[in-house]
């Protein structure tokens, strides 16, 4: 198939796994027979830069650093002086982080292999942080510090905008005016730009596309996206260029600056499948302009920016967009790093994950801080469980990777259940994680099912751990509910990460401190393993941004910029400076995640006076008291995920009476156990376990099981809550 479209992710997003946007688009275009090539220029630039040749060129570029007249830090001088050590070790370290040289871990951990600069000042904390972890993890972290030292050198001496997961992010964040970015692009390409352009040049010469797609997920990709477009325009003006992705979807919805179209021909919003298909047909079939139709597309007409959405066709259903296709991406070249010891954050930077989606949009769609007015949140459309698992199998076969990150806004619990059942039925060995809401429907049994299917972690928004503010946010959960759900996941062996927020409109100092106490108790109870505090930011497309007066805040300006418009500056009528809480909240959380300092007074985390918490010291402990263990809905599904048992029958005698008994033996992955019942109940149990086995398509309800039991036996409740059944509940008899 001839390549007609070339799709890229510009530097820099992730080092460990490709951002999935181009893979989603390529998968869709495959269904249309449109030849597409893709590339992640971020990882390719990193690999060019962090190689023996790349570092040699870097150090040669900066030979003047030895001049004492230059204002260069002692740290940069040290790195330059140790350049031979960096050149000697860089290729081996990169190979290790790519998983190709695991035995190097021993040398890295030996403390005399890697050259060390300022990032290694935190070495004293390593034994504490990695004491319970293996050599490989410690070595990955040390190797990450080594790369970050080189990164510090690049930022100070070569390009101040460099960053591993972002590039010139400041130029893209809240850029209401295009002026600063436009001025930066008018300057000569930086050293990093030159590497980027060199990589891009090779790709374009090989691919020679008709349409060049640039996905810009984050502000940190924006500058390099424009650099790529600028070079294409100067050297291949016949190639049409389009931008899409998360950044334009949120920031560029009111774009009016004509200078943007010196670089791009089109900018598309929201789901890219249909807009890109229409662009392709317009380019490949040059009908008169009036015969061209567009879907959610900005372009220049008569020297003015216009927004065209005149195509009558509806967007594609999720069942019809195809399976993401990672072909062309250098899947074996990505590098796994461990920047910080937050256990959930390392999952974003360590290991290769295939990205999939269970549902488009958010099934809740009410949180007042969220961009719920935009289609990527507002339009909710789940994918059928069988199709999701088909895609899992397809990606597993094509990439050789069995790790999956479902990138949903919030994965629906009922769909997660069906996906888990389907994974187990197909006997697939996969690992997966996703984002959730802390719904009460996440019972212990559902969590055990998810764990059995390969789920290892979930992340969810606790946001502000205050019931008043959770209600104002319209989160639909309470702190007590969150505690029970995190307990269920933890008991099932699934790690839980909580997104935490401070500085929400009308939040008082007392509520901030009370939220911290709630978080402290959750960690102390051992039901939360990871978390991260974010300061509230108001966005234009959220209910808070659209109706600020309802939330006690005032927008600082009503002026709409000609370029990016999403983050909004505002004044909280409370007058509280929420910034001052940042350090104390994050420092305390870091310690709580390591299971220490629970006995500290909350005041100890702050260098200014705070009020005492009003939360009872046993609030979370009491919240975990469960009084509903004997209540089961008749419609609840009952599933046996254990294996087929073996049975033996024997006669038991006592005081002259004899009766027949059943001894039923089960084998799970860790142990063998036996339960005993009377013979009739044992025979029924054998039969019903066969019927409700996970391998069967037919799923029985609790009421159907009760009815089945009562056709021959009596006292179902007495039997169901007896010791034998309680034992089975611990080993895979699940009520969902």
C-alpha positions in Angstrom: 0.0 0.0 0.0 1.5 3.3 -1.1 2.0 5.8 1.8 0.0 9.0 1.3 -0.3 10.2 4.9 2.6 10.6 7.3 1.6 11.1 11.0 4.0 12.1 13.7 4.1 12.9 17.4 6.7 15.7 17.8 9.1 15.9 20.8 8.7 15.2 23.6 6.0 13.1 25.3 7.1 9.8 26.9 10.3 7.9 26.8 8.9 4.4 27.6 5.9 4.1 25.3 4.5 5.9 22.2 1.7 8.3 22.7 -1.2 6.5 21.0 -2.8 9.1 18.8 -1.0 8.3 15.6 -1.5 4.6 16.2 -5.3 5.2 16.5 -5.4 7.2 13.3 -3.3 4.6 11.4 -5.6 1.8 12.6 -8.6 3.7 11.3 -7.0 4.6 8.0 -6.2 0.9 7.5 -9.9 0.2 7.4 -10.2 2.7 4.6 -7.3 1.3 2.6 -5.3 4.6 3.0 -1.6 4.0 3.2 -0.2 5.7 6.4 3.3 5.8 8.0 3.9 7.1 11.5 6.8 8.1 13.7 7.4 9.2 17.2 10.1 11.9 16.6 10.5 12.3 20.3 12.1 9.0 21.0 14.1 9.2 17.8 15.6 12.6 18.7 16.4 11.3 22.2 18.2 8.3 20.8 20.2 10.5 18.5 21.1 12.8 21.3 21.8 10.2 24.0 24.3 8.2 22.1 28.1 8.2 22.0 28.1 10.2 18.8 25.3 12.5 20.0 27.1 13.3 23.3 30.4 13.8 21.5 28.8 16.3 19.2 27.1 17.9 22.2 30.4 18.3 24.1 32.2 19.5 20.9 29.5 22.1 20.4 30.4 23.5 23.8 34.2 23.5 24.0 34.1 27.1 25.2 32.7 25.9 28.5 36.2 25.7 29.9 36.6 29.4 29.6 36.4 30.7 33.2 34.9 34.0 32.0 31.7 32.2 31.1 28.9 32.2 33.7 28.6 28.4 33.9 27.7 26.5 37.1 30.2 24.2 38.8 27.8 21.4 38.0 28.0 22.0 34.2 31.8 22.3 34.4 31.9 19.0 36.3 29.8 17.2 33.6 32.0 18.7 30.9 35.2 17.6 32.7 33.8 14.1 33.0 32.8 13.8 29.3 35.0 10.8 28.7 33.1 8.9 31.4 29.8 9.9 29.8 30.9 8.9 26.4 32.1 5.5 27.7 28.9 4.7 29.5 26.0 6.2 27.5 25.3 3.5 24.9 25.4 0.7 27.6 23.0 2.7 29.8 20.5 3.3 27.0 20.7 -0.4 26.1 20.0 -1.3 29.7 17.0 1.1 29.9 15.7 -0.5 26.7 15.8 -3.9 28.4 18.6 -5.2 26.3 21.4 -5.4 28.8 19.9 -6.3 32.2 23.2 -7.6 33.7 24.5 -4.0 33.7 22.3 -3.3 36.7 24.9 -4.8 39.0 27.6 -2.4 37.7 25.2 0.6 37.8 24.5 -0.1 41.5 28.1 -0.5 42.3 28.5 3.3 42.8 31.7 3.6 40.7 30.3 3.0 37.1 28.3 6.1 36.3 29.7 9.6 36.5 27.7 11.5 39.1 26.7 15.2 39.1 24.1 17.2 41.1 21.1 14.8 40.6 23.0 12.2 42.7 22.8 14.4 45.7 19.6 12.5 46.6 21.6 9.2 46.8 21.3 9.1 50.6 17.5 8.5 50.2 18.0 5.6 47.8 18.4 2.8 50.4 15.2 4.0 52.1 13.3 4.4 48.9 14.5 1.2 47.2 15.3 -0.9 50.3 12.5 -3.4 49.5 13.0 -3.2 45.7 15.3 -5.1 43.4 18.6 -4.3 41.8 16.9 -3.6 38.5 14.7 -0.9 39.9 17.5 0.8 41.8 19.7 0.7 38.7 16.9 2.2 36.5 16.6 5.1 39.0 20.3 5.7 39.1 20.5 5.6 35.3 17.6 8.1 35.2 19.5 10.4 37.5 22.5 10.1 35.1 20.3 11.1 32.1 18.9 13.9 34.1 22.4 15.2 34.9 23.1 15.3 31.1 19.7 17.0 30.6 20.6 19.7 33.2 23.8 20.3 31.2 21.8 20.7 28.0 19.3 23.1 29.6 22.1 25.3 31.0 24.6 25.2 28.1 22.7 24.2 24.9 19.0 24.8 24.9 17.1 26.2 27.9 13.8 24.8 26.6 14.9 21.1 26.6 13.0 18.6 28.7 12.6 14.8 28.5 8.8 14.8 28.4 8.2 18.4 27.2 10.0 20.9 25.0 9.6 24.7 25.3 6.4 23.9 27.3 6.3 27.5 28.6 5.7 28.7 25.0 2.6 26.5 24.7 1.1 26.9 28.1 -1.7 29.5 28.3 -0.4 31.2 25.2 -3.3 33.5 24.6 -1.2 35.4 22.1 0.9 33.8 19.3 3.5 36.5 19.5 6.1 34.8 21.8 5.9 31.5 19.9 6.0 33.2 16.6 9.1 35.2 17.6 10.8 32.0 18.8 10.1 30.4 15.5 11.7 33.4 13.6 15.0 32.6 15.2 17.6 30.2 14.0 16.8 26.6 14.9 18.4 25.5 18.2 20.8 22.6 18.6 17.9 20.3 19.5 15.9 21.7 16.6 18.7 20.8 14.2 18.6 17.2 15.4 14.8 17.1 15.1 15.0 18.5 11.5 17.7 16.0 10.6 15.4 13.1 11.7 12.4 14.7 10.0 14.3 15.2 6.7 15.2 11.6 6.5 11.6 10.5 7.1 10.1 12.9 4.5 12.6 11.9 1.9 11.6 8.2 2.4 7.9 8.6 2.8 7.1 11.6 0.5 3.5 12.0 1.7 0.7 14.0 0.3 -0.7 14.9 3.8 1.5 15.4 6.9 -0.4 15.0 10.2 1.1 16.3 13.5 -0.5 15.2 16.7 0.0 17.7 19.6 -1.2 16.2 22.8 0.4 18.7 25.3 1.8 22.2 25.5 5.3 20.7 25.6 4.8 19.4 22.0 3.7 22.6 20.5 6.9 24.4 19.7 8.5 21.4 18.0 5.3 20.8 16.1 5.6 24.3 14.6 9.3 23.7 13.9 8.4 20.6 11.9 5.7 22.3 10.0 8.0 25.3 9.3 10.6 23.1 7.8 8.1 21.2 5.6 6.6 24.5 4.3 10.1 25.8 3.4 11.3 22.6 1.7 8.2 20.7 0.6 5.5 23.3 0.0 3.3 20.9 -1.9 2.7 18.7 1.2 -0.4 19.7 3.1 0.0 19.9 6.9 -2.7 19.4 9.5 -2.5 19.6 13.3 -4.8 17.7 15.7 -4.6 16.3 19.2 -5.3 17.2 22.8 -3.7 20.7 22.7 -5.8 22.1 19.8 -8.9 20.3 21.1 -8.8 22.3 24.4 -6.7 25.4 23.6 -7.4 26.4 20.0 -11.2 26.3 19.8 -11.4 30.0 19.3 -8.3 30.4 17.0 -8.2 33.5 14.8 -4.5 34.4 14.3 -3.8 34.1 10.6 0.0 33.7 11.2 -0.7 30.1 12.4 -1.5 29.2 8.8 2.0 30.2 7.7 2.8 26.8 9.2 -0.3 24.7 9.0 -3.0 24.3 6.3 -5.5 22.8 8.6 -6.2 22.3 12.3 -8.8 19.7 13.2 -10.7 19.4 16.5 -11.9 16.4 18.6 -12.1 12.9 17.1 -9.8 12.9 14.1 -11.1 10.0 12.0 -13.7 11.7 9.8 -11.9 15.1 9.7 -8.7 13.5 8.4 -10.6 11.2 5.9 -12.3 14.3 4.4 -8.9 16.2 4.2 -7.4 13.2 2.5 -10.2 13.1 -0.1 -10.1 16.9 -0.7 -6.4 16.7 -1.3 -6.4 13.5 -3.5 -9.5 14.7 -5.5 -8.9 18.4 -6.3 -12.4 19.4 -6.9 -13.3 23.1 -6.9 -13.0 24.5 -3.4 -16.7 25.0 -3.1 -17.1 21.2 -3.5 -14.9 20.5 -0.5 -16.5 19.6 2.8 -14.9 19.6 6.2 -15.5 18.3 9.7 -14.4 20.5 12.6 -11.6 22.1 10.7 -9.9 25.5 10.8 -8.3 26.7 7.6 -7.5 30.0 5.8 -10.0 31.4 3.3 -9.5 34.8 1.7 -6.9 35.6 4.3 -9.2 34.9 7.2 -9.3 32.0 9.6 -12.5 30.1 9.2 -14.0 27.2 11.0 -15.6 24.6 8.6 -18.0 22.0 9.9 -20.2 21.6 6.9 -19.9 17.8 6.2 -23.2 16.1 6.8 -21.6 12.8 7.7 -21.7 11.7 11.3 -18.5 10.6 13.2 -17.6 7.0 13.2 -18.9 4.7 15.9 -16.2 3.3 18.1 -16.8 -0.2 16.7 -15.8 1.1 13.3 -12.6 2.9 14.0 -10.3 -0.2 13.8 -7.6 -1.4 16.1 -4.7 0.9 16.9 -1.7 0.0 14.7 1.8 0.5 16.1 3.6 -0.5 12.9 6.6 1.8 12.1 7.1 2.8 15.7 10.4 1.7 17.3 8.8 -0.4 20.0 12.0 -2.1 21.0 13.9 1.3 21.3 11.8 3.0 24.0 13.5 3.4 27.4 12.1 2.7 30.8 13.0 5.3 33.4 12.2 5.7 37.1 12.2 9.4 37.9 10.5 9.3 41.3 9.6 6.5 43.6 5.8 7.2 43.4 4.6 3.7 42.6 1.9 4.8 40.1 4.0 7.5 38.4 6.6 5.0 37.6 4.0 3.1 35.5 3.8 6.2 33.2 7.5 6.1 32.7 8.5 2.5 33.1 7.6 -0.4 30.7 5.9 -0.5 27.4 2.1 -0.2 27.3 -0.3 -0.7 24.5 -2.9 2.0 24.7 -6.6 1.2 24.3 -10.0 2.7 25.3 -13.0 1.0 26.8 -15.3 3.9 26.1 -15.3 7.2 24.3 -16.0 10.1 26.7 -17.1 9.9 30.4 -20.2 8.1 31.6 -20.4 10.4 34.5 -19.7 13.7 32.8 -20.7 16.0 35.7 -17.5 17.1 37.5 -17.5 20.9 37.6 -13.7 21.3 37.1 -13.6 19.1 34.0 -14.1 20.1 30.3 -17.5 18.3 30.2 -18.8 20.7 27.5 -16.3 19.3 25.0 -17.1 16.2 22.9 -14.2 14.1 24.1 -15.8 14.1 27.5 -19.5 14.8 26.7 -20.1 12.1 24.0 -20.1 8.8 25.8 -20.0 5.6 23.7 -18.8 2.3 25.2 -17.1 -0.3 23.1 -18.4 -3.9 23.3 -16.4 -6.1 25.6 -15.7 -8.8 23.0 -14.4 -6.1 20.6 -12.2 -4.7 23.3 -10.7 -8.1 23.9 -10.4 -8.8 20.2 -8.3 -5.6 20.0 -6.2 -6.8 23.0 -5.5 -10.1 21.2 -4.7 -8.3 18.0 -2.2 -5.9 19.6 -0.7 -8.6 21.7 0.0 -10.6 18.5 1.4 -7.7 16.5 3.5 -6.0 19.2 4.5 -9.0 21.4 3.6 -6.8 24.4 0.9 -8.0 26.8 0.7 -4.8 28.9 -2.3 -2.5 28.3 -3.1 0.9 29.6 -6.8 1.8 29.1 -6.7 5.6 28.7 -10.4 6.2 29.5 -11.5 9.4 31.2 -13.2 6.9 33.6 -13.6 3.2 32.7 -17.2 2.1 33.4 -17.4 -0.6 36.1 -20.0 -2.8 34.3 -17.9 -2.8 31.2 -14.7 -3.5 33.1 -16.5 -6.5 34.6 -17.5 -7.8 31.1 -14.0 -7.2 29.8 -12.5 -9.1 32.7 -14.9 -12.0 32.2 -14.0 -12.2 28.5 -10.2 -12.0 29.2 -10.5 -14.9 31.7 -12.7 -16.9 29.3 -10.2 -16.6 26.6 -7.4 -17.7 29.0 -5.3 -14.6 28.1 -2.3 -13.6 30.2 -2.3 -9.8 30.1 -1.5 -7.0 32.5 -3.7 -3.8 32.5 -4.5 -0.7 34.4 -6.9 2.2 33.9 -8.6 5.3 35.4 -11.8 5.0 37.3 -14.3 6.8 39.5 -14.5 5.4 43.0 -18.0 3.9 42.4 -19.7 1.9 45.2 -20.2 -0.8 42.5 -16.5 -1.7 42.9 -17.2 -4.4 45.5 -14.5 -6.7 46.7 -15.8 -9.5 44.4 -15.6 -7.2 41.4 -12.1 -6.2 42.4 -11.1 -9.8 42.7 -12.4 -10.5 39.3 -10.5 -7.6 37.8 -7.3 -8.8 39.5 -7.8 -12.3 38.1 -8.1 -10.9 34.6 -4.7 -9.1 35.0 -5.7 -5.7 36.4 -2.8 -4.4 38.5 -3.6 -0.8 39.3 -6.3 1.9 39.1 -6.2 5.6 39.4 -9.1 7.8 40.4 -10.1 11.2 41.5 -10.6 11.7 45.2 -10.0 15.3 44.4 -10.8 17.3 47.5 -11.3 14.9 50.5 -14.2 16.9 51.8 -17.8 15.9 51.4 -19.0 19.5 51.0 -16.5 20.2 48.2 -17.1 16.8 46.6 -20.8 17.7 46.4 -19.9 21.1 44.9 -17.6 19.4 42.4 -20.6 17.0 41.6 -18.2 14.1 42.0 -20.9 11.7 43.0 -18.9 10.1 45.7 -18.2 10.6 49.4 -15.0 10.2 51.3 -16.5 7.2 53.2 -17.4 5.6 49.8 -13.9 6.2 48.5 -12.4 4.5 51.6 -14.5 1.4 51.1 -13.7 1.2 47.4 -9.9 1.7 47.9 -10.1 -1.0 50.6 -11.7 -3.4 48.2 -9.1 -2.8 45.5 -6.2 -3.1 48.0 -7.6 -6.4 49.5 -7.8 -7.7 45.9 -4.1 -6.8 45.4 -4.7 -3.9 43.0 -2.7 -0.7 43.6 -4.7 2.5 44.0 -3.6 5.9 43.1 -5.6 9.0 44.0 -5.7 12.3 42.2 -5.9 15.0 44.9 -6.8 18.6 44.5 -6.4 21.7 46.6 -7.4 25.3 46.0 -10.9 24.5 44.6 -13.1 27.6 44.6 -14.5 28.4 48.1 -12.2 25.9 49.7 -11.2 27.1 53.2 -8.0 26.6 55.0 -9.8 24.3 57.4 -11.0 22.1 54.5 -7.5 21.9 53.1 -6.1 20.7 56.4 -9.1 18.3 56.9 -8.4 16.9 53.4 -4.8 16.2 54.4 -6.0 14.4 57.5 -8.4 12.3 55.4 -5.5 11.4 53.1 -3.2 10.6 56.1 -5.8 8.2 57.5 -6.3 6.5 54.1 -2.5 5.8 53.8 -2.3 4.8 57.5 -5.1 2.3 57.0 -3.0 0.8 54.1 -5.9 1.3 51.6 -4.2 3.9 49.4 -0.7 3.3 47.9 -0.1 6.3 45.8 -1.3 9.9 45.3 -0.5 13.3 43.9 -1.7 16.7 44.8 -2.7 19.1 42.0 -3.6 22.7 42.5 -6.9 23.6 40.9 -6.8 25.3 37.5 -9.8 26.8 35.9 -10.4 26.0 32.3 -12.7 27.7 29.8 -14.8 24.6 28.9 -15.6 23.5 32.5 -18.7 24.5 34.4 -16.5 26.5 36.8 -15.0 28.4 33.8 -18.3 28.9 32.1 -20.3 30.0 35.2 -17.6 31.3 37.7 -20.2 33.3 39.6 -21.8 30.1 40.8 -18.5 29.1 42.5 -17.5 32.4 44.2 -14.8 33.4 41.8 -14.2 36.2 39.4 -12.5 35.9 36.0 -9.5 38.2 35.8 -10.2 39.1 32.2 -13.0 38.4 29.7 -10.7 39.1 26.7 -10.4 36.1 24.4 -6.9 35.7 22.8 -6.3 35.0 19.2 -4.4 31.8 19.8 -4.7 29.5 22.8 -7.7 29.9 25.2 -8.2 27.4 27.9 -6.6 28.1 31.3 -8.2 31.1 32.9 -6.8 33.4 35.5 -9.2 34.1 38.3 -9.6 35.6 41.7 -11.1 33.5 44.6 -13.3 35.7 46.7 -12.0 33.9 49.8 -8.6 35.6 49.3 -6.7 32.5 50.4 -3.2 32.0 48.9 -3.5 28.3 48.1 0.1 28.2 46.7 1.6 28.2 50.2 0.1 24.8 51.0 1.8 23.1 48.0 5.1 22.2 49.7 3.6 20.8 52.9 0.9 18.8 51.1 3.4 17.2 48.8 6.1 16.6 51.4 3.7 14.9 53.8 2.3 12.7 50.9 5.8 11.6 50.0 6.3 10.3 53.5 2.9 8.7 53.8 3.5 6.8 50.6 6.5 5.3 52.3 4.5 4.3 55.3 6.1 6.7 57.7 5.4 9.9 59.7 1.7 9.1 60.4 2.3 10.2 64.0 3.4 13.7 63.0 1.2 16.6 63.8 -0.2 18.1 60.6 1.4 21.4 61.7 4.8 19.8 61.3 4.4 19.9 57.5 4.0 23.6 57.3 6.1 26.6 58.3 3.1 28.8 59.0 0.2 28.4 61.5 -2.6 26.1 60.4 -5.8 25.2 62.3 -6.2 21.8 63.9 -8.1 19.2 61.9 -11.7 18.7 62.8 -11.7 15.1 61.4 -12.0 12.4 64.1 -8.9 10.3 64.3 -10.9 7.2 63.6 -13.0 8.5 60.7 -11.6 6.2 58.0 -11.5 3.3 60.4 -15.2 3.7 61.1 -16.0 4.2 57.5 -14.6 0.8 56.7 -17.1 -1.0 58.9 -19.2 -3.0 56.5 -22.7 -4.0 57.6 -24.0 -5.3 54.3 -22.2 -8.7 54.0 -25.4 -10.6 54.2 -27.3 -8.6 51.6 -27.1 -9.9 48.0 -29.3 -8.6 45.2 -31.4 -11.3 43.4 -30.1 -10.0 40.1 -26.4 -10.2 41.0 -24.3 -12.4 38.8 -22.6 -15.4 40.4 -19.3 -16.6 38.8 -16.8 -19.3 39.7 -13.3 -18.5 38.5 -11.6 -21.4 40.2 -10.8 -24.8 38.7 -12.8 -28.0 38.5 -12.8 -29.8 41.9 -12.5 -33.5 42.7 -15.0 -35.2 45.1 -15.0 -38.1 47.4 -17.9 -39.4 49.5 -17.8 -41.1 52.8 -20.0 -42.1 55.7 -19.9 -40.3 59.0 -21.2 -41.8 62.3 -22.0 -40.2 65.6 -24.0 -41.6 68.5 -25.4 -44.4 66.4 -26.5 -42.1 63.6 -24.8 -42.3 60.2 -25.0 -39.9 57.2 -23.2 -39.5 53.9 -20.8 -36.7 53.4 -18.9 -35.1 50.5 -15.3 -34.1 50.6 -14.5 -31.6 47.7 -10.9 -30.7 47.0 -9.8 -27.6 45.0 -6.5 -26.6 43.7 -5.7 -22.9 43.1 -2.3 -21.4 42.0 -1.0 -21.3 45.5 -2.5 -24.1 47.5 -4.9 -27.0 47.8 -7.9 -26.9 50.1 -10.8 -29.1 50.9 -14.4 -28.4 52.1 -16.9 -30.8 53.5 -20.7 -30.8 53.1 -23.4 -33.5 53.3 -23.7 -35.6 50.2 -26.8 -33.9 48.7 -25.3 -30.4 49.1 -22.0 -31.6 47.8 -23.5 -33.0 44.7 -25.5 -29.8 44.1 -22.4 -27.7 44.7 -20.4 -29.7 42.1 -23.2 -29.3 39.6 -23.7 -25.6 40.2 -19.9 -24.8 40.1 -19.8 -26.4 36.7 -22.8 -24.3 35.5 -21.4 -21.0 36.8 -17.8 -21.6 35.7 -16.2 -18.6 34.1 -15.6 -20.8 31.0 -19.3 -20.8 30.2 -21.0 -18.0 28.2 -24.1 -18.4 30.3 -24.1 -16.3 33.5 -26.4 -17.2 36.3 -28.0 -14.7 38.8 -28.1 -15.2 42.5 -31.9 -15.8 42.3 -31.4 -18.5 39.7 -29.0 -20.3 41.9 -31.3 -20.0 44.9 -34.2 -21.4 42.8 -32.0 -24.2 41.5 -31.0 -25.2 45.1 -34.6 -25.1 46.4 -35.9 -27.5 43.7 -34.3 -30.4 45.8 -33.0 -28.9 49.0 -34.1 -26.6 51.8 -32.6 -23.7 53.8 -30.6 -22.1 51.0 -29.6 -19.0 53.1 -28.3 -21.3 55.8 -26.2 -23.2 53.3 -25.0 -20.1 51.3 -23.6 -18.4 54.4 -22.1 -21.5 55.9 -18.4 -22.1 56.3 -17.9 -24.2 53.1 -19.3 -21.4 50.9 -17.4 -18.7 52.8 -14.2 -20.7 52.1 -15.1 -20.8 48.3 -15.8 -17.0 48.4 -12.1 -16.6 49.4 -11.0 -18.6 46.4 -13.0 -17.4 43.5 -16.7 -17.7 44.1 -17.7 -14.2 43.1 -21.0 -12.3 43.4 -20.9 -9.4 40.8 
